[in-house]
Amino acid sequence: MRIGSLVTALTSTLCVVTITAWLTKPPVDTVNSLQVLQGQTMGTTYSLQLASNSALSATQMVHLKHKFQHTLEILNDHMSTYRENSIISRFNQHKNAHGFPISQHMANVVKRGLEISRMTQGAFDITLHTAIDAWGFDASEPHADIPAAHTVQQIKKTAGKNSIQLQGLMLSKPFAHVRINLSGIAKGYGVDVLYDTARQQGIESFLVEIGGEVRVKGTNTLHQAWRIAIEHPDYPSQNTDAPHQTSTPKHIALVQLADGQALATSGLYRNCRTQNNRTVCHILDPRTASPVVSNLVSVSVVAPDCMTADALATASIVMGTKQTTELLKTLPHTHALFITRDPNTKALQLSHTPGFPMLQPK
């Protein structure tokens, strides 16, 4: 999801998924005995937190930051729809059915996106860029109007997992105007790539995140499982000037992650706007090519890799609690936390699939 978020260390054992503005701290910082490397990417922020048993020298941290920045630039050059000359932008501008050469990174993400589209029966769809653009969620200037019904119907006819084909490093489309968007999965993939980069440097215990999508290695400074706090959907975004409601807690649940596990959260409580007296949020239902309308306001998914967690969190908002729960029964080591809003009382209710590693509600 396109939310600028950050995982920050509150104590040596607690980290927080929280909405924040752009980072203002220096690239390398120390918070509660954790070494922190951080920067900007993909319209949001990234950070790496090292437990004390994995401390690096200042020179090593600078070297690692350069590796991270270089890697993230490559991913953006391949998969950012905001870069006119990126591989994905050039594919979207490609006008014939002949295969278009893409990178291994992009092929990895497209392949997994198509797999998750199949397993979710189309609830996750990387071919929705035209719809996202029509609703104004991928534009520098948000659209003032809701797209016409005939426009939405036309978009639906040419979207879906069968509208693109991947063979090796060649991607093709039967319709010239098919455009893809990887924003619902690319951040998770980026986390996995940074995770592998840090692991290959011999770092034993760390937490890495992009925009609040998280993956951990080893344990924290106290040799315990990393703990993540999930933001309360009603806590005001720090990106706004709205005063904080002191009666609303900042976090709603506490989760612990084992070695190698990833966590991603998607929700309908940020990146929303009013169009023609109707509130619309950024997650689209591929079945309608329109914004999701649901009492399910947030889903957090724990999975063995962050790319899968990222895509499934988005798909879960579309599928709902029941269908998601049935799907996750078939996926090893994959669990979800659901936050729903009672339509009458407006109160939030938490539920989760068996095995979700929630320590306690906050």
N, C-alpha and C positions, 0 to 999 in steps of 0.2 A: 504494500500500500504506500501511497505517496504522502507519508506523514513524517515530518522532521522530528525524530525522536532520538533518545540517547540513553544508554545504560551508564549510570554513575554509581560509584561506590559510596555507600553511607557508612558502613562499618567494614571491618575486615572480613565479614561473612555475608553481608547483605548488599545486593545490587538492585537497581531499580529501573524498570522500563517506564520512561516518563517522557511526556511531550515537552520539547524545549525549543528555544530559538537557536540560531547559529552559535557555535562554540566561540567563546572569547578567551578561554584559557590558553596558555602556551601549548605547543604540540606535545611536549613531554612534561608530565606532572607527577607528583606523588600524593596520593590520597589514602590516608589510613594504612600506611605500610604497603600499599599497592603501587607499583610503577604503572603509569598510564601513558599510552601513546594515542594521539587522537588527531583528527583532521576532518576534511569535508569531502564528500563525494555523493554522486547520484541525487543531488538536490537535498541532501541531508548530511548527517555526520557519521563518522565511524570511530571506533575506539578499540584498543587492545589493553587489557588489564592483566598484569603479571603478578602472580602470587610471590611472596618473598623468597621461596625456594627456587624461583626461576628468574631472579633479578639479573638484569643485564647492565653492562657498563654504559656510560653516556654515549660512547662511540658506537657500541652495538645497537643502541636504541635509534640513533640517527641513521645507521645503515638499514635497520629494519623498516624505519619509516619511509626511506627512499624506495625500498622494495615494495612496500604497501602502495605508495602513491603511484609507482610505475605500473603495478598490476591493476589498480583501479582505473587508471587512465586507459589502459588497454580494454578493460571491460566496457567502459563508457564509449570508447571509439567503436566497439563492436555492437553494443546493444542500447544505446541511448537514442530515443526518438527526438531528443532536443538538439542533437548534433546533425546538421544537414548532411555531412559526409560520412556518418557512421555506416557500418555495414547494414544495420537494420533499416536505416533511412533510405539507403540506396536500393535495398530489396523492396521496400514499400513503393518506391518510385519506378520500379521495374515493370514494364508494360506488356511483357509477353509470357507465354507459358513455358519457355525454356528454363532449365535449371539455372539458379543464380548461386555463385560460389560464396560460401560463408565460412566463418572461422570455426575452429574446434570448440572454443568457448560457447559460441552462439549455437552450434549444433547440439552441445550438451544440454543447453537450456531448452531449446525447441523440442528435442526428443523427450525430455522429462515432462515438459508442458503438455505434449500430445498424449503421453501416457496417463497423466493425471486427468486430462480431459476425458479420456475413455473410462477410467475407473470412477469418475464422478458423474458419468452420464451427461457430460457437457456442461456441468456447473462451473468448471474452470475452462477458460477459452482464451488462447493467446491471439486469436484473430479478430479481436474486438476494437482495434485501434480506430477504425472509422466511427464506430458507435461512441467510443470515449471522446473523440474529437467533436462529434455532433452534439454531445451533451456538455461540452466545454470543459472537460476535466483534463485535457492535455493541450491546453491553449494558453498562451501568455496573457490573453485577455479573455476572461470567462464570458461565455455567451449569456445574453440577457434572456433569451427565449428558449422554451422547450422545443426540441425538434418536432416537425410535423409528423403525424402518424404514418403517412405514406413513406417518409424518409426512413423511419425506424423499420418499417416492413421491408423496404428494399435492402437495408443493411442486413437484416436477418437472413435474407435469401442467399447471401454470399459469404456468410461467416460460418464458423464451425470447424471441427477438427479435420473434415474432409476437404476444406478449401485450400490446404497446403499439403505438400508431400516432401518428406525429407529422405534423401538417399545419400548416405555418407556425408560429404560436406557440400552437397547441392540441395538447394531449397527451391521448390517450384510452386506455382499457383495457377489454377485453371482460369481464374478471372483477373484481369489486369488491375482492377481497383481494390483487390484484397490487400489489406495492410495489417501487420501484426504489431503487438505491443507486449513487452515482456515485463512490465512494471510489477506484476503480481507474483513474480518468481525470481527476477534478476537479483534483487537485494539478497535473498536467501542464498543464491548461488555465489554471490560475492563474498558472503560470510564464509561459505565452505572453502572458497579459494584462499581467503586470508587465513583461515584455520589451517589449511594444508601448508601454507607458506610459513606460518609460525612453527608448526610441528616439524617441518623439515629443517628449521634452524636449531632443533634440539630443545626447544622450550617445552617443559614438562607440565606446567600448570598455568593456565591462562583462560581468560574470557574474551571473546571477540564479538563485536556487533557492528551492524550497519543499520541505522534508522530504527533501532530497537529490536531488530531480529538478531538472535543470540545463538552462539555455540560455545561450549566449554570443553576444556581439556584438563584432566587431573582434578585437583582440589584447590580450595582457596588457601589463604595464608594460615588458617588454623587447621589445615589438613581435613577439612570437612567439605561436603558437597557444596558447590556454588548455589547460592540462594538468590532468587529473582522475585521482586515485588511487581505485581501487575497493577497498572494505573487504574484508578476508579474512573469509569466512563463519564461521571458527572463532575469530575474535578476540572475547573476551568483551564483551558490551554494557556500556557505561558506565552504563546504567540499572539495573544490578544491583549487588549488593554482592560479587559473585564476584571474587576476586583475578585480576589479569591473568596469563595464561600467557606468560611471557617467551619461550618457545620458539615461540610463534605470532606471525608478523608481523602488524602492524596492517592492512597493505594487500597486495593480491594482484596487482594489475595497474595499469598506467599508460596513460591514454588521452588523446589530444589532439583538441580540437574546433575545427573551422573556423568562420568567421563564420556565425552564424545557426543552427548545429547545436544539437541538444538531446540529452540523455542521461538515461535513467531506468533504475533497477535495481529488480527485484523478486526476492524470495527466500523460501525455506522455513527460514531460520535465525534468524528473529526472530518475535515474536508467536505463539509456540507454547505449548501447555499439555497437561497430561496429564489425560485424561478416561476414567474406567473402565479404567485401566491401558493407555490408548492415547494416543500422542502425536499431537495434531492441530495443524495450522498454519492461518493465517488465509486462505490462498488456496483458494477452492472450485473444484472442477471442475463447470461447469454441467451436464455430461452425467450426473453422479451426484448433484448438489446436496450433495456431501460434500467434505471437505478433500482436497486433492491429496496423493497418495502417490507420490513420485518420487525417483530418485537425482540429478535435476537440482535443485541447491540454490539457484542464482542465475542470473539472466539480466539483462544490461545491454544496452539497445537505444539506438542512435544513430539519430536521424531528423531530418527538416527542421523538425519542431515538437515541442514537449514533450508535448502532449496525445496525439499518436500514439505517441510513445515510451513514455509511461506505460502506455497501454492494451495495447500490444504486449508490453511486458515482463511484464505480468500474464498475458496470453494465452499467452505462450511457455512459462511454467511449466506450464501445462495441456497444451499441444500437444506439448512435448518438442523435442529438438534437430532431428530429421529433418524434421518437419512445419514447424517454424519456418523452417528453412533454405530449404525449397522455397517457402514463402510469400514470404520476403524477396527471393527472386530476381525477384519480380514488382513489388516496390516500390522505386522509384528512391531512391538515397541513404539507404537504410535498412539497418542492419547490426546484428549481435548478437554478444555474448560470452557463452559458456555455461560455467558451472562445475558440474561433476558430481562425485559422490562414488562411488568404486569400492565396490561392495557387499561386497567381501571384505576389501580392505586399509583401507577407509575414507579413503584418500588422495583429495585433490582434484585434478581434472584440468581444464585449460583448453582450450577450442577456440573458434573464432569463424568467422563467415561471411567470405567474401572481401570485402575493403574495410573491415572494421572497423578503426578508427584506433587500434589498440593500439601504443604505442611499445615496450613490453616487459613481461614479467612482473616483478613487484616482487621 
